[in-house]
């Protein structure tokens, strides 16, 4: 009888490039997180969104600690979260681009609390920050839901292997 091979080698190479490649095999949806802060539209795209709890109603996303947008965005009374559709690849890139042009030509809705959502998204949430949890080079942001709208049944925008859309690089 032969000995089973170890599942993981003992000298693992956990460099950031290899980790990013390994993390990238798991597809994730993409959301826009946005608000009106001091009269300016502030927002970002996040591919780490997930539901967390029904009671209380919570969702989360992660943001890099190096983000220049999050310090301003976190000051908002309410944050809007929009689940992006497959057709929003260009919009997601725009929301990850230069701050001054992130909302150029973008149709948006503004709640009384300052949450900014995109009406043509798959779902829109009006949220407030429930808690922030430091997690290495990112912060996990837990958001409490105050309102939700879901009307679109299109396919979601998927981030997979560092690109939008599902890809199979192993063919």
N, C-alpha and C positions, 0 to 999 in steps of 0.2 A: 504494500500500500504506500502510495506517495504522500508526502507531506503537502498540505495546502499552501499555496503561495500567500504571503502577507497581502492583505487588502490594500494597504498603503505602504509605500517604501519608507524606511526610517529617516532618510535624508531628503526630506521634501524641499522642493524649490518653491517658495511662496513669494516670488517677486511679483510686484504689482501688475506687470504685463500678463503673466500667466494667470494670475487671479482674475483679472478683468476678462480674459478669454474664457475661463471656466465659468465665471458668473454670467457671461453673455449667452451661454447655451440655454438659459432659462428665459423665455420671452416674458415681457411685462407690458402692461398698458401704459399709456402716457396721458398725463393730465396737465392742464394749465392751472397754476395757482396765482391769483391776482387780486389786487385791491387798489383803491384810490387812497393814496397817502399824501397828505398835505397838498391836495389838489392835483397830484400827478398819478398817472397810471403806472403801477409797478407790478411786474409779474415774472414768472419763470415757468419752464417746462420741467416736469419731474416724471421719471419712469419707475419710481419706487412706491407708487400709491397702492394702498390695500385697505380693505375693510378690517375693522378691529373688533367692534362690539355693537350689539343692538341696544344694550341697556347699561350705561347711557350710549346713545348712538355716537360712535367714534370711527374715524378713519385716520390713516397716517400716511406720511411720505417722509423721505429722507432728503436732507439738503447738505451739501458739502460745507464744512466749516469755513472754507476759503471763499464762499459765495459773497459777492459784493451786493447782491440783491436782497438776500434774506434779512440783513440788519434793518433795512428800510421796510420791507414787507411785514416783518413781525410786529411793527408798531401799529399796524392797522387794527381798528376795532373789530372788523369782520374780514375774513378771507373768502374769496370765491374759488371754488374748485370746479373745473370743467373736464369731464372725460372726453378726450379727443377721439374723433372718428378716423377711419383709415384714410380719408381724403385730406387730413390735416397735417401731413408730413411737412409741407412747406411752412405751415404756421408753427409747428413745434420747433423747427430750425430757427424761425424768426424770433420766437420767445427765448431761445438760447443764444441769440446773437446780440449785437450792440444794444445797450440799454435804451438809447435815445430813439431807436426805431422799432422796438418790440411790438408796439401797437399801431404802427402805420397801416392804415387801410383795414384795420380789424374792427368788425362790428362787435359791440359788447353791450352788456346790460349792467347797470349799477344799482345795487340795493340801497335802501335807506342807511344801512350800517356801513356802506363803503365797499362791500364785496363786489368784485368784478367777475362776471361770468360771460361765456361766449354762447349766444343763443343757438348756434348751429352745432353744439356739442351733443354727445350722446346722453349726458346727464350733467346737471348743474347742482352744486351744493353751496349753501351759505353756511359758513363755519366760523368758529372762534378757536383760538389756541387753548387747548386743554392742558397740555404739558409738553415740555421739551426734554428729551433724554440725550445726553452726550453719548456718542457711540463711535469711538475712534476718530477718524477724520471726517465724520458726518454727525449730524444731529437728527434724531428721529423726532418728528413733530407730530404729536397727537392732536387731532382737531375734533371738536364737538360739533355735530350737525344741528342746525337750527331750521333749515328748510331744504327741500330736495325737489328737483323737477327732472322727470325722465320721460322723454317723448320720442327719441330717435332710436330706431332698431337697426341701424347700419352696423357694419363691422367696426371694431375699435382699431385705433392706431396701435400697432405693436412695435416695441423696440426689442430687437433680437440680433445678437452678434454685432453690436455696435452700429446697427442700421435700422431703418424703419421697414417693417414687413418681415414676415417669416422667411428665413433663408435656410437652405440645406447646403452647407459648404462641403459636405462629405460625399457628394455624388461623384 
